[in-house]
């Protein structure tokens, strides 16, 4: 795929804008070859480290409310990182229309991810669009792709680029756009503590990177189908 025209941009907008103890779990890491890499979670070690962390934070680990917390947190990490989005590669032949350029866009894809920098959650609202090039993905696959890449330690700009690259790979289309609006708890509950801040990222491939009107038309069409919702 020709990446010379690809574009990734990042904008910040202000206000108004179950695993058994002792087990190890091997988890596929998303990439150009799904499942080619594995992340191994040592459940027992994660539980031990959280117990150690709570003790270092001056908490009474023997208290009724905290004694099972390390195991619960270890299970929550396993659930998050081992998330299975289901099949993403089902596609269908597409016959080019003689009635003008066509495109496919889905908006309102909402997912939770985890910030690499602070290990705090962030919530994204994504729109994905592309111009077909012989094959189209099942519509649910676009949502599955977003969730697949969200369920890992992430950066929003990296998530945006990975989704765009995966859609381009699976559809064979050079003309792909991904737009993401994110709410980050690392900004809302710590640091600047800005409850209204939103982060906007976009990644545009092919014609969408060079034809601003086309990119805007696809993005607007996608977002018009689902009212913006910033809640969790």
C-alpha positions in Angstrom: 0.0 0.0 0.0 1.3 3.5 -0.9 1.7 5.4 2.4 3.2 8.5 0.8 0.0 10.4 1.0 -1.1 9.2 4.5 -1.7 11.8 7.2 -2.1 11.5 10.9 -3.1 14.6 12.9 -3.7 15.3 16.6 -5.7 18.1 18.0 -6.5 19.0 21.6 -9.9 20.7 22.2 -10.7 22.6 25.3 -14.1 22.8 27.1 -17.1 22.3 25.0 -15.3 21.2 22.1 -12.0 -15.6 35.2 -8.6 -17.1 35.6 -7.4 -19.6 38.2 -4.7 -18.4 40.6 -1.2 -19.5 39.4 -2.0 -19.6 35.7 -0.4 -17.8 32.9 -2.5 -16.5 30.0 -1.1 -16.0 26.5 -2.9 -13.2 24.6 -2.6 -12.4 20.9 -1.2 -8.9 20.3 -3.0 -7.1 17.4 -0.7 -6.3 14.4 -0.3 -6.8 10.7 -0.5 -10.5 11.4 -3.2 -11.0 14.0 -2.1 -13.4 16.7 1.6 -13.5 15.6 2.8 -12.1 18.9 1.7 -13.2 22.4 1.5 -11.3 25.7 1.8 -13.7 28.7 -0.1 -12.6 31.8 1.3 -14.2 35.0 -1.9 -14.0 37.1 -0.2 -15.0 40.4 2.6 -12.4 39.9 0.1 -9.6 39.1 -1.9 -10.4 42.2 1.2 -10.4 44.3 2.4 -7.1 43.0 -1.0 -5.4 43.6 -0.9 -6.7 47.1 2.6 -5.2 47.5 1.4 -1.9 45.9 -1.5 -1.6 48.3 0.8 -2.2 51.3 3.3 0.3 50.0 0.4 2.8 49.7 -0.2 2.4 53.4 -3.4 0.4 53.0 -4.6 -2.5 55.3 -4.5 -5.4 52.9 -6.0 -7.7 55.5 -9.2 -5.5 55.8 -12.4 -7.1 54.6 -12.8 -4.6 51.8 -9.2 -5.0 50.4 -8.2 -8.6 51.0 -9.6 -9.8 47.7 -8.8 -6.7 45.7 -5.5 -7.9 44.3 -7.1 -11.0 42.8 -10.0 -8.9 41.4 -7.7 -6.4 39.8 -5.6 -9.2 38.3 -8.7 -10.7 36.8 -9.8 -7.4 35.4 -6.5 -7.0 33.6 -6.9 -10.5 32.1 -10.4 -9.7 31.0 -9.3 -6.4 29.4 -6.2 -7.7 27.6 -7.7 -11.0 26.6 -10.7 -9.4 25.0 -11.7 -11.3 21.9 -13.4 -9.1 19.3 -14.5 -12.0 17.2 -13.7 -12.4 13.5 -12.7 -9.3 11.7 -11.6 -10.5 8.2 -14.9 -11.4 6.6 -15.2 -9.4 3.4 -17.4 -9.4 0.3 -16.8 -8.7 -3.3 -17.8 -5.2 -4.4 -18.9 -4.3 -7.9 -18.0 -0.7 -8.7 -21.0 1.5 -9.3 -21.5 3.4 -12.5 -23.4 6.1 -10.7 -20.5 8.0 -9.1 -18.0 7.5 -6.3 -19.3 5.5 -3.3 -17.9 5.2 0.2 -18.7 3.3 3.4 -18.7 5.0 6.8 -19.7 3.9 10.3 -19.7 6.3 13.3 -20.7 6.0 16.9 -18.1 3.3 17.6 -17.5 3.6 21.4 -14.8 1.8 23.3 -12.6 2.0 26.4 -8.9 1.8 26.3 -6.0 2.2 28.8 -3.5 5.0 28.7 0.1 3.8 28.4 1.4 6.7 30.4 -0.7 6.6 33.6 -2.5 3.3 33.3 -5.8 5.2 33.6 -8.8 4.5 31.3 -9.8 6.7 28.3 -13.0 6.5 26.3 -13.1 7.0 22.5 -15.9 7.7 20.0 -14.7 6.7 16.6 -15.8 7.0 13.0 -14.3 4.9 10.2 -14.8 5.4 6.5 -13.3 4.1 3.2 -13.7 4.1 -0.5 -14.2 0.4 -1.6 -11.6 -1.1 -3.9 -13.0 -4.4 -4.9 -14.0 -5.7 -1.5 -16.0 -4.4 1.5 -15.9 -5.5 5.1 -19.0 -6.5 7.0 -20.1 -3.4 8.9 -19.7 -4.9 12.3 -16.0 -5.6 11.5 -15.2 -1.9 11.6 -16.5 -1.8 15.2 -14.6 -5.0 16.1 -11.4 -3.6 14.7 -11.7 -0.5 16.9 -12.4 -2.6 20.0 -9.5 -5.0 19.2 -7.0 -2.2 19.2 -8.6 -0.4 22.2 -8.2 -3.4 24.5 -4.5 -2.9 25.1 -2.2 -0.3 26.7 -2.6 2.5 24.2 -2.1 6.1 23.0 -5.1 7.6 21.2 -3.0 8.7 18.2 -1.5 5.2 17.9 -5.0 3.6 18.2 -6.3 5.9 15.4 -3.4 5.0 13.0 -3.6 1.2 13.8 -7.3 1.1 13.0 -6.8 2.9 9.7 -3.9 0.6 8.7 -6.0 -2.5 9.6 -9.0 -1.3 7.6 -6.7 -0.6 4.6 -5.1 -4.0 4.9 -8.4 -5.9 5.1 -10.3 -4.0 2.4 -7.3 -3.5 0.0 -8.4 0.2 -0.2 -5.8 3.0 -0.1 -8.5 5.5 0.7 -9.3 5.2 4.4 -10.2 7.7 7.1 -10.4 7.3 10.9 -11.6 10.0 13.2 -11.5 9.6 17.0 -12.7 11.8 19.9 -11.3 10.8 23.3 -11.9 11.6 26.9 -8.9 10.8 29.1 -9.2 10.3 32.8 -5.5 11.2 33.1 -6.6 14.7 32.2 -10.0 14.7 34.0 -9.1 13.2 37.5 -5.4 14.3 37.8 -3.0 16.9 36.5 -5.0 19.7 34.9 -8.3 18.2 36.0 -10.2 19.5 33.0 -13.6 17.8 32.9 -14.5 19.2 29.5 -11.3 18.5 27.5 -11.5 16.4 24.4 -8.7 15.0 22.3 -9.4 14.7 18.5 -7.2 12.5 16.2 -7.6 11.6 12.6 -5.6 9.4 10.3 -6.2 9.7 6.5 -4.8 7.5 3.8 -4.7 7.9 0.0 -7.3 10.3 -1.5 -8.7 11.2 1.9 -5.2 12.7 2.8 -5.1 14.8 -0.4 -8.7 15.6 -1.0 -10.0 17.5 1.9 -13.5 17.8 0.6 -13.8 14.1 0.2 -12.5 13.4 3.7 -14.9 16.0 5.1 -17.8 14.6 3.2 -17.2 11.0 4.4 -16.7 12.2 8.0 -19.8 14.4 8.0 -21.9 11.6 6.5 -20.8 9.1 9.1 -21.3 11.5 12.0 -24.7 12.6 10.8 -26.0 9.0 11.3 -25.3 9.0 15.1 -25.7 12.0 17.4 -22.5 12.8 19.2 -22.5 11.3 22.7 -19.7 12.0 25.1 -21.0 10.1 28.0 -19.7 6.8 29.2 
